[in-house]
Amino acid sequence: MPNPRERREQLERLMISDIGVLAENSKGRAFPEAPDEVRTCFQRDIDRITYSKSFRRLKHKTQVFLQPEGDHYRTRLTHTLEVTRIARTISRALMLNEDLTEAIGLGHDLGHTPFGHAGERALCEIYTCGFRHYEQSLRVVDRLEKSGKGLNLCFETRMGILNHTKGAPDDSAEAIAVRLADRIAYINHDVDDAIRAGILTAADIPKEVRARIGERHSTRIDAIIRDVIEASREGEVRMSDDMAQAVELFHDFLFEKVYRNPTAKGEEAKVSKILGAIWDYYLKNPDKLPPDYRSIADTEGVPRAVCDYVSGMSDDYAVYTFSNIYIPAAWQVK
């Protein structure tokens, strides 16, 4: 009698379309492992990501607004969950592999810095090799997790994580679904958070965007998802040209009114100073790095190790580390 994994793989042959990836056809892992009796290879990837330390830290990392006052603003973790949910809806409708889609969605932002894109820009200026969060996300799952052993994820999951921002010619349909879901999620939830913060009102959203995509948060998400499903019926996962144009207009509006808004982003100048000061300290004192990162310093150089350590910090831990290094204990607020 076939075991649960084998039964699931049999079902996948019936359920997944020609453009989807069957678990049994995965290109495998860098370090081969015996198949699990219960879970497919992509289900195992989901579990490894979900139980990782990097995934847990996402709940304390900024999405857009630094240190917002209120419980309802998105964090990097809630963003990840929204992306994954949207991607799975698209994946199911197009008969793709939902497990692979979920694994990519859950892992796509594991390499994000503290303080959101402000932190990424700061590290990119500090680290001479440059810093890109999607490359760091792959490094997290390949090299940093499990005390340097990595998660040993499947090739398809790894490439979906690496290419979730810019894409690649040989992307799987599941990877494309996550990339589209990432944009669908953030343009909508960033507007929602900006309205909550009083930076925008719903009426500020361009009339063309409201007319073509919708007036409300849920309506807009539903409209874009339905468009992707309809436009992808010919076998290429995509938005229609009209919807892609409307989404680009929406994104440009956000870039001008939110991402560059002095009220929303006024605190970001402090990010470079905090991360730069932490960077300088550990660059001069690599012996103060945790053991896992000292090992990286020995094999890949001190700057690489410091980059890995600083980029993995949560917002609060970065502030704590800065205070612990540079502020005399008697001056710190108790």
N, C-alpha and C positions, 0 to 999 in steps of 0.2 A: 504494500500500500504506500502511495507517495506521502512524504511528510508535508507539513504546512507550507514550507517554502516551495516545494515542487508543485503543490496544488496552485499556489499563487502564480507561479511562472506559467503554468498551463492556462490559467485565466487570462494572463497578460497577452498570450497569443491570440485570444479571442477579442479582448477588450481594446487593445492599443492599436492605433492606426499605423499605416505604413511609415509615417514621418516620425513616429514616436520611438523611443529607445526601450527595448526589452531588457529586463534585468539580466536575463541569461546571456545576452549578447554584449554585456559590458566589456570594455577593454581591460577591466581588472584594476588591481592595486599595484603600487610600486613594489610592495612586499607581499607576495601571494599568501592567501589564507584559505583554510578549508571552509567550504560553504557552511552557513548556519542552517540548522534544521528547520527553524521557525521563520526566520526573516530573510527576505531577498537582500542582495548586496546594497541596494539603495535604501532599504529600510534600516539597515545597520548604520549607514551614513547619517541618517536622520538622528538616530539615537546617540551616536558619537558626538555630533554637533550639539545636540540639546543638553547633554550632560557635561559639556566642556566648561572650563572656567571662563574662557573668552566669551561664551554665550551669556553666562550669568552677569558678566561685567557690563553688558550692553544696557542693562536697566539703569545704570548710573552714568551713561554717556549722553551728551547733548545731541539732539536732532537739529534744531535750528536756534532756539532761544536759550541763552546761557542763564542758568540758575533762575528759572521762571518761578514766580510766586503763584502757586496753585497746583492742584493734584492732577489736572486733566490735560496738561501739555504732553505732547509726544516725547518719548525718549528714543534712543537708537533701538532699544528692544521692541517697543510698541510699533515703531516703523517697520522693523523686521517682520513682526507678526502680521501686520497689515499687508505687506508685500507678499508674504507667503500665502495668505488667504486669497488674495486677488489672483495670484499666479495659479493656485490650485483650481480656482473656479474656471479660469481659461483652459487649463490643462484638461480638466474633466470634460468640458464641452467639446474640445477638439480631439478627445480620446488619445491624449498623450500619457506619459508615465507620471502619475501624480506623486509617486514616491521620489523620483529623481527631481521633479519640480520642487517639492518641499525641501529636499536636502539642499539644493542650490539656494532657495529662498532663505532658509534659516542661516546659511553660512555666508551669505554674500557680503555682509558688513562686519565680519568678525575683526577685521584689521583696522577699523576706524579708530581715530585718535580720540583723546578727551577733547571736549569743547567743539565737537563737530568739525565742519569744514574750516573753521578758523584755526583749529589745532592742526589740521592737515596742511594748510598753507604755511603755518609756522614751521612745522617739521620739514616741509619741502625746502624752505629757505635755509634752515639750519644744517640739514644733512646734505653733504655735497653730492651724494649719489641720487638725490631726489627722493621724494616720498609720494607714493600713490596708494590710496587705501585699498584698492582692489588687488594690487600686488601683495600688499601686506596681509590681506585676508587669506590669500593662498599660502603665504609664509606661515601664518598662524596655524593652519591645519596641517601643513607639511612638516614644519620644523619646531614650532614653539610649544604646542600643546603637549600634555603628558610628559612634562619635564624633559622636553627636547626630542621625544620619540615621534611626535606628530600623531595624527589620527588615522593615517594610512587610508584615506578615502579613495573611492573609485575615480578613475580618470574623468568620467563624464561630470561628476560632481565638482571636481577640482577645476575643470576648464569652465564650467558654468560660473563658478565663483570668480575666477580670474577675469573673465570677459563680460561681467555683468554691467559694466559701465559703457564700454565702447563697442563690444561685440567682436566677433571674428568670423571669417568666411565659412568655417566649418562648424559653427555653433549648432548644437542640437536644438530641436524645436522647443524642448523644455527650457533650455537656457534663454532662448529668445522670449519665451513667455515670462520668465522672471525679469528680464531686462525691461520689458514693457510694463510689467506690474510695478516695478520700482518707480518708474516715472508717474504712472497713474496714481500710486499711493502718495508720493511726496508732494506733487503739485496740489493735490486736494487736501491733504492733512496740514500742509504748511499754510494754506489759506485759512483753513479752519482755526488753526492756532493763532494766526495773525488777527483774525476777527475777535477771537477770545481775548487777545492781549490789547485790543482797542487800537491797533495799528491800521486796520482796514475795517470797512463795513461791507456787507454783501453787495451793496449798491456800487462799490468801487470797482468790482470785477467788470472788465469791459463788456459792453452790451453784446458784442459779437460772440464772446465766449459763453455768456449766459444763454444766448439764443441757440448756439450750435451744440453746446454740451449740457447745459442745465442750470437751474437757479440754485439748487440745493446740493450739499455735499454728497448725499447718497445718490441723488439723481445723476450727478456728473460721473461718479464712479460707475454706476450701472450703464450709463450711455456709452462710456469708452470701452468697457468690457464687452458689451454687446457688439460694438463696432468691430473690435478685434476678432471676435468669434465669426462674424459675418464676412469680414474681409479675408479671413484665413481659410475659407472653404476650398480654395483652389490648391491648398497644400503648402503655402508659405505663411508662417505666422507673422502677422503684420496688422497695422492700423490702415484704414482707408486713407487715401490722400487728403480728403476733406477733413477727417478727424485729426490726422497728424498735423495739419496746418493749424487747426483750432487749438490743439494741445501746445504747439510751439508758441502761439500767441499768448496762451495762458502762462507758459513758462517765462516768456519775456516780461510779462506784466509782474510776475512774482520777483524776478531778478531785480527789476527796477524799484518796486514798491516795498519789498520785504527783505530780500537778501542784501540790499544796499541801504536799507532804511537806518538812519542814524539812531533812532530810538531803539529799534530791535537789535542793532549790532554795535551799540555804543560801547559796550564792555569788551569788545573783541581785541582792542589794542592791548589789553592786559594779558591776553593769552600768550602772545609772543614773548612777553617779558617773563611770565611764569615758566613756560616750557623752555625758553632759552636759558634761564637761570638754572633750572634742574639739569638741563643738558650739560652746561659748563661744569657743574659740580661733579657729575659722574664721569665726564670725560677726563677730568683731572684726578678723580678718585675711583678708578674702576674696581678697586678692592672693596668698595662699599656696595657694589651691585649684589643682588641675590645670587646664590650659587649657580643657578641655571644660566644666568646671563654672564657670569664670569667665565663660564665654559665657552659661551659664544665669543666672548672677547678674546679668549685664547686661540680659537680656531678661525674666526672671521674678522677679528679686529674690534677695538674698543668702540669706534663710532657705530658699527652695526649693532653691537650689543646694547648700547645706550638708546639707539633708535627703537629697537625692539621693546626695551623696558618702558620708555616714555610713552610710546604709542599705545601700549597696552593698558595704561593707567585709566581709571575712571576720572571724571571731573573732580569729585571730592578727594580722591586719593592724590591727584596732582596738586591740589591746593594744600592738602595736609603735608605732602612731601616738601613743597616749597617752604611752608611755614616751619617745618621741623628743621630744615637746613639753614634758613636765613633769618628767622625771627627768634630773638632770645626768649627763652622759656618764660622769664618773668614778665615779658611784654604780651604774651599770648593771652587772649581772652579765655577765661575758664568757663 
